[in-house]
Amino acid sequence: MSIGIWQIIIVAIIVVLLFGRGKISELMGDVAKGITSFKKGLREAEELDAQPAPKLEQQAADVATPEVGGAQAESEKDKAATPSA
């Protein structure tokens, strides 16, 4: 027993009667928006993967010598060098 063309037509007519043409077209529009959004997300992920990652050596050097720490150390040396009265 297989599904025939008449059975498919009857089911399609029942679906159109239950949901109406407007609701079905809205549903198809939402499905299309979802597919478009999914493809955009995949494209963005591929672009992020294609970009070269910053080198770990450069990041480690930036962390090891922060600008704020160097300025504080210099100001402490200046205070120690000035004679107090």
N, C-alpha and C positions, 0 to 999 in steps of 0.2 A: 504494500500500500504506500504510494508516494503522494506527495503534495502536487496537486494539479493547478492549472492556471485559474480555474474557476474558484478554487478555494482561496487563492491569493487575492483575487479580485474581491471576493466577499469580505475577507478580513480587512482589506484596504478601505472598502466602503464603510465598514463598521467603525474603523479608526477615524475616518473623516467625519462621520456623523457624531461620534463621541467628543472629539476634540475640536472640530471645526477647522477650516482652512487657515484662519488667522493664527491659532495656537500652534499649529504644525509649522507654519512658516517662521514664527518666533523661535520655536525650538531649534529649527535648522539654522537660523541665524546665530543663536547662542552656541551651537556646536561649531559653526565656522569660526566664530570669534575665539573659542577655546583652542581650536587647532592652530589658528594664527598666533595666538599667544604662546603656545607650546613651541612652535617653530622658532619664534623670536627668542625664547629662552634658550633653546639649543644653540642658536647662532651666537648669542652673547657668551655662553659658556665656552664655545669653541674659540671665540676671540680672546677671552681671558687666558685660555690654555696656550694660545699662540704667542702671547706676549712673553718676552723673556723675564724671568724672575730676577729680582735684584740679588747680587752676589752676597753670600753670607759673610765673607771677609769684610766687605765694606760696611755692612750693618754692625758687625762686631767692633770695628774701629770707631764707628760713630757712638756706640754705647760706651766704649772704654774711655773716651775723652770728651765728656760733655762740656759745653761752653760755660754753664752756670758754675760748675765745680771749679774750673780754672779761675774764674773771676773772684770767687770767694777766697781761694787760696792766696791770690795776689793781695787782696785787701787785708787779710790777716798778716801777711808779711809786712805791709806798709805800717800797720798799727804797731807791730813789734819793733820796727826800725825807728819810729819817732820817739824821742825822749819824753818822758812824762814828768811834769813839774811837781 
